[in-house]
Every structure is written in structure tokens, then in C-alpha cells.
Amino acid sequence: MRTKFIVGVFLLAIIGSTAGCWIRGKGKTFDNWESRNTKFGVRITAYEEGGWVGGARYLFEAAPAGSNDWREIMLFRHDDPVPISHNQVHFVNDQVGYCFMGWMYAVTTDSGAHWAVWNAERDLPNWKCCNYVLIREVDIAPDGAGVMKLNAVPQRQGEVPELHTQDYGRHWTSE
């Protein structure tokens, strides 16, 4: 009995430490991409989950221009290890930039120092996970007005064709 208990604790410790790596996105890197303007850059690194789980984690980070001080913006988990799409990062000007993947969107208005993250799981009323291509396209103007076009699945609860913002995408509405 004692041996089974010790083996069980050992297995839980291994699984827990491995899962912790998957949760934070630290596995084998299979893709990365970076884009910069004159004030800051955004980098996306894709990590395999490994083991019996076939998905991937995508770590979005930002750093000031000329710096290697990368700081996490958001982490997105995908059921499949898909290549990084280069149309997911946009710079409106030297202060405003945004990025998105799946059902998550992040924006900065201070050259990457601070980011606001919009997450459909939390911020889109009645939305039910998981539409991995929910956000199709985002267009933000220098005055903060913008449109997020969605790949809405017909008759799927909470999904709408597009959302609108007046504050660079910190908040989105369907009106």
C-alpha cells in the first residue's frame, strides 16, 4: 500500500511539473516570429505541448526598441500546432499596436509598456469556447475607432459577425 502511494505521489509530481511547463508555454519551440516599429516590438513564440496532448501554446511578448527585455502580453493555447500567422500583429503608429489569435486580442497605447487583453471567454456575452479562428481580422484607426470581424459559426451562442470599439479595443460592443 505504501509503495502505491509513493508511486502515485511521484507520478503526480511528474505530471504536475510537466503540465506547468505546458501551461506557461515552455516546451519545444516549433515556430517564432517578430515584428517591430521604431518604439517597440512584438514577438510570438510557438511551443509544442508534447506528450499525449497534441496542441500548442503561443506566447505573445513585447519589448522596447533596441531592448531584449521581453515581457508577456498574453498566452494562447490552441488544440493544434498551427503556424504563426503574420497578420496577427499590427502597429497603428509608434504608440499603438495590437495583436490577436483565436479568441484573444491585446492592445497597447503606450509603445508596449502596458497591454489590455480582451478575451471572448470572459468579454463576449454568452460566448462558448472554442472557435479557434473566431477573430478573422481587426482594423483600428489612429483615433481609436475600430472593427473586429469574426468568423461566427451560424446558430452558435454568443457569436456575432463583428464588434466595434472606440477605445482601441479595450472594450468591444456588437452595436
SVG drawing of the C-alpha trace seen along z (x, -y; Angstrom):
<svg xmlns="http://www.w3.org/2000/svg" viewBox="-29 -60 48 62">
<polyline fill="none" stroke="black" stroke-width="0.4" points="0.0,0.0 2.8,-2.4 4.6,-1.7 1.5,-2.5 1.1,-5.8 4.7,-6.8 4.5,-5.8 1.2,-7.8 2.8,-10.9 5.8,-10.6 3.6,-10.4 1.6,-13.3 4.7,-15.3 6.0,-14.5 2.6,-15.2 2.2,-18.4 5.7,-19.7 5.2,-18.8 1.7,-20.4 3.2,-23.5 5.6,-23.8 2.7,-23.4 0.6,-26.0 3.3,-28.6 4.1,-27.7 7.6,-26.2 8.0,-23.2 9.9,-22.6 9.8,-25.7 8.4,-25.0 7.8,-28.5 8.6,-32.1 8.1,-35.4 8.8,-39.1 7.7,-42.5 8.8,-45.9 8.2,-49.6 10.6,-52.4 9.4,-52.3 8.7,-48.6 8.4,-45.1 6.1,-42.1 7.3,-38.6 5.3,-35.3 6.8,-32.0 5.0,-28.7 5.7,-25.8 4.6,-22.2 2.7,-20.8 4.3,-17.4 3.3,-14.1 -0.2,-12.8 -1.5,-16.3 -1.1,-17.5 -1.8,-21.2 0.5,-24.2 0.9,-27.4 1.6,-30.8 3.4,-33.3 3.0,-36.9 5.6,-39.3 6.7,-42.9 10.0,-44.8 11.1,-48.4 13.1,-49.1 16.7,-48.2 16.0,-46.0 15.9,-42.3 13.7,-42.8 10.7,-40.8 7.6,-40.8 4.5,-38.7 1.4,-40.1 -0.8,-37.0 -0.6,-33.3 -3.0,-31.4 -3.5,-27.7 -4.5,-26.0 -5.7,-22.4 -3.4,-22.1 0.2,-23.3 -0.6,-25.7 2.0,-28.0 2.1,-31.6 0.1,-33.9 2.0,-37.1 -1.2,-39.2 -1.9,-38.9 0.3,-41.9 -0.3,-45.4 1.1,-48.8 -1.2,-51.8 1.6,-54.3 4.6,-54.4 2.4,-54.2 -0.5,-52.0 -0.2,-48.3 -2.3,-45.3 -2.2,-41.5 -4.7,-38.7 -5.1,-34.9 -8.2,-32.7 -10.5,-34.5 -7.9,-36.8 -6.9,-40.3 -4.4,-42.7 -3.7,-46.4 -1.2,-48.9 -1.4,-52.7 1.9,-53.5 4.5,-51.8 4.2,-48.4 4.7,-49.3 1.1,-48.2 -1.4,-46.0 -5.1,-45.4 -6.2,-41.9 -9.7,-41.2 -10.8,-37.5 -14.0,-36.3 -14.3,-33.7 -14.7,-36.5 -15.7,-39.5 -18.1,-38.3 -21.5,-37.8 -22.8,-34.3 -19.9,-33.0 -19.0,-29.4 -15.5,-28.1 -13.9,-27.1 -13.7,-28.7 -10.0,-28.8 -10.5,-31.1 -13.0,-33.4 -11.1,-36.6 -10.7,-36.9 -9.5,-40.5 -9.1,-43.7 -8.8,-47.2 -8.0,-50.1 -7.8,-53.7 -5.4,-56.3 -8.4,-57.8 -9.2,-54.5 -12.3,-53.6 -12.2,-50.1 -13.9,-46.9 -13.2,-43.3 -14.5,-40.9 -15.4,-37.5 -15.7,-34.0 -19.0,-33.5 -20.4,-30.0 -24.2,-30.2 -26.5,-29.5 -23.6,-29.3 -24.4,-31.0 -22.7,-34.4 -21.0,-34.6 -21.7,-37.7 -20.3,-38.8 -18.4,-41.9 -17.6,-44.0 -16.9,-47.7 -14.6,-49.8 -14.0,-53.5 -11.1,-52.9 -8.5,-50.9 -10.1,-47.6 -10.0,-47.8 -13.8,-47.3 -15.9,-45.9 -19.6,-46.1 -21.8,-44.5 -23.7,-47.8"/>
</svg>
